[in-house]
Amino acid sequence: MLNYLAPAVRDVVSRAAVHDLEEVRLRLQRPLMLKDRRGYFYLSPQGRPSPPAQGYLVSAEDLSRTLQLITEHSWYAWEQEILAGYLTLPGGHRVGLAGQAVYAGGRLKTIRSISSLVFRQARAVPGVADGIIGQVVGRSGSQVLSTLIVSPPGCGKTTLLRDLTRQVADLGFQVVVIDERSEIASSYRGVPQLDVGKQTDVLDGYTKELGVQHALRALAPQVVVTDEIGHQSDGWILAELARSGVKVIATCHGDSWEQVKRRSWLKDSAAFFELVVILSRRLGPGTIEAVLRTG
């Protein structure tokens, strides 16, 4: 990932004593920021943690050079991805973009005057789902329980979901991942960069609605996996999968099952989930607070 940073920024970051790098944030004329397992911090030009006033200021040249590297000197070749607000790099790392929206005919045409770039490190953590796979699949190993992972932001829900997907698929189930934002498999040009299992098909960039239709029509899944459900239309998606006898493993934002099941999109669909996993950061990202049977 660091190879895609402008040389001056790369030099600063490479000097830093980082513990499991998670993010690099470049904001025009503001101090360079990193995130590792300890949290967010600014870096001085010497690569040391520093107060904002002493941080390395990201220049327009830094942003321009970084954009050239991540787009391979061709902004237009990546226009569709740019309209989604991010680019995916080899290895599955993601770069979020912030700038000025340009509209034509009421539709977003492009983004210009980029002022911020957020690099997020893609990292699989094999084994992180070991503590729950026995409850999701059961001792017999013959059936998957539809499972909802409930978590506040930044608590490792996608990391857990990814490893759970891998383990379920490698137990012999046919799995389809609807990867709307390319975060589960971290696909680059259609190829998953992270291990999601030997029997997993990835629908990269599909909306959940179109992905479910495609999966049911063409891929014959036993399990469908998707991230961050919570829109009103998601109730219909869950009902469609239930009618087809397909199990679901999904995530949503929340602090508790009691809080989540009061939401309007889930009121008529809560019974669809047989197992609920609650995450927090109490002991670090991915802390499993509870595993609840809903039946």
Residue pairs with C-beta under 8 A, 6 or more apart in sequence:
1 21
1 24
1 89
1 91
1 93
1 119
1 121
2 10
2 13
2 14
2 24
3 10
3 69
4 66
4 69
4 70
4 89
4 93
4 95
4 119
5 13
5 24
5 26
5 66
5 69
5 119
6 61
6 62
6 63
6 64
6 65
6 66
6 69
7 65
8 59
8 61
8 62
9 24
9 26
9 32
9 56
9 58
9 62
9 66
11 47
12 32
12 43
12 44
12 45
12 46
12 47
12 56
13 24
13 32
13 34
13 43
13 47
14 47
15 46
15 47
15 48
16 34
16 43
16 47
16 48
16 49
18 34
18 36
19 36
19 37
19 38
20 36
20 37
20 123
21 34
21 35
21 36
21 121
22 35
22 36
22 37
22 120
22 121
23 33
23 34
23 35
23 40
23 118
23 119
23 120
23 121
24 32
24 33
24 34
24 118
24 119
25 32
25 33
25 34
25 35
25 116
25 117
25 118
25 119
26 32
26 58
26 62
26 63
26 66
26 116
26 117
26 118
26 119
27 33
27 58
27 115
27 116
28 58
28 59
28 60
28 63
28 115
28 116
29 57
29 58
29 59
29 60
30 57
30 58
31 42
31 43
31 50
31 52
31 55
31 56
31 57
31 58
32 42
32 43
32 55
32 56
32 57
32 58
33 40
33 41
33 42
33 43
33 55
34 40
34 41
34 42
34 43
35 41
37 284
37 285
41 49
42 49
42 50
42 51
42 52
42 54
42 55
42 56
43 49
43 50
43 55
43 56
44 50
44 54
44 55
44 56
45 56
63 114
63 115
63 117
66 117
67 75
67 114
67 117
70 87
70 89
70 95
70 117
71 77
71 78
71 87
72 78
75 82
78 87
79 110
81 87
81 88
82 97
82 110
82 111
83 108
83 110
83 111
84 181
84 205
85 96
85 97
85 111
86 94
86 95
86 96
86 97
86 181
86 182
87 94
87 95
87 97
88 94
88 95
88 182
88 186
88 187
88 188
88 193
89 95
89 188
90 188
90 193
91 122
91 186
91 188
91 193
92 122
92 182
92 185
92 186
92 187
92 188
92 192
92 193
92 194
93 119
93 120
93 121
93 122
93 186
94 119
94 120
94 122
94 182
94 183
94 186
95 117
95 118
95 119
95 120
96 116
96 117
96 118
96 120
97 111
97 114
97 116
97 117
98 114
98 115
98 116
98 117
98 118
99 111
99 112
99 113
99 114
99 115
99 116
100 111
100 112
100 113
101 108
101 111
102 108
102 109
102 110
102 111
102 112
103 109
122 186
122 193
122 194
123 159
124 159
124 162
124 163
124 166
124 194
124 195
125 159
125 163
125 286
126 163
126 166
126 195
127 163
128 156
128 159
128 160
128 163
128 286
129 136
129 160
129 163
129 164
129 166
129 167
130 167
131 288
132 160
132 164
132 277
132 288
132 291
133 164
133 167
133 168
135 145
135 275
135 291
136 144
136 145
136 147
136 164
136 168
136 249
136 275
137 143
137 144
137 145
137 168
137 171
138 145
141 171
141 172
143 247
144 168
144 173
144 222
144 223
144 247
144 249
145 247
145 274
145 275
146 247
146 248
146 249
146 272
146 273
146 274
146 275
147 164
147 248
147 249
147 250
147 273
147 274
147 275
147 276
147 277
148 250
148 251
148 252
148 260
148 273
148 275
148 276
148 277
149 157
149 160
149 161
149 164
149 249
149 250
149 251
149 252
149 276
149 277
149 279
150 251
150 252
150 253
150 254
150 255
150 256
150 257
150 260
150 276
150 277
150 278
150 279
151 157
151 251
151 252
151 253
151 254
151 278
151 279
151 280
152 253
152 254
152 255
152 279
152 280
152 281
153 253
154 281
154 285
155 279
155 280
155 281
155 285
155 286
155 287
156 279
156 281
156 285
156 286
157 227
157 251
157 279
158 183
158 184
158 227
158 251
159 285
159 286
160 277
160 279
160 286
161 184
161 225
161 227
161 249
161 250
161 251
162 184
162 185
162 194
162 196
164 225
164 249
165 175
165 177
165 184
165 196
165 197
165 200
165 225
165 249
166 195
166 196
166 197
166 200
167 197
168 175
168 197
168 223
168 249
169 175
169 196
169 197
169 198
169 199
169 200
170 197
170 198
170 199
172 199
173 199
173 222
173 223
174 199
174 201
174 219
174 220
174 221
174 222
174 223
175 196
175 197
175 199
175 200
175 201
175 221
175 222
175 223
175 224
175 225
176 200
176 201
176 202
176 203
176 211
176 215
176 219
176 221
176 223
176 224
176 225
177 184
177 185
177 196
177 200
177 201
177 202
177 203
177 224
177 225
177 226
178 203
178 206
178 208
178 211
178 212
178 215
178 224
178 225
178 226
179 185
179 187
179 202
179 203
179 204
179 205
179 206
179 226
179 227
180 205
180 206
180 207
180 208
180 211
180 226
180 227
180 228
181 227
181 228
182 204
182 205
183 227
184 194
184 196
184 202
184 225
184 226
184 227
185 192
185 193
185 194
185 196
185 200
185 202
185 204
186 192
186 193
186 194
187 193
187 202
187 204
190 204
192 200
192 202
192 204
196 202
200 225
201 215
201 219
201 221
203 211
203 214
203 215
206 214
208 226
208 229
208 233
208 234
208 237
209 233
209 236
209 237
211 226
212 224
212 237
212 240
212 241
215 221
215 224
215 246
216 240
216 241
216 244
216 246
221 246
222 246
222 247
223 246
223 247
223 248
223 249
224 241
224 246
224 247
224 248
224 249
225 248
225 249
225 250
226 248
226 250
227 250
227 251
228 251
228 252
228 253
229 237
229 238
229 250
229 251
229 252
229 265
230 252
230 253
230 263
230 265
231 265
232 264
232 265
233 265
234 265
234 269
235 265
235 266
235 267
235 268
235 269
238 248
238 269
238 272
239 268
239 269
239 272
241 247
241 248
241 272
242 272
248 272
248 273
252 260
254 260
256 278
257 276
257 278
257 292
257 294
260 266
261 267
261 270
270 294
271 294
273 294
274 293
274 294
274 295
275 291
275 292
275 293
275 294
276 290
276 291
276 292
276 294
277 288
277 290
277 291
277 292
278 288
278 289
278 290
278 291
278 292
279 286
279 287
279 288
279 289
280 287
280 289
281 287
282 289
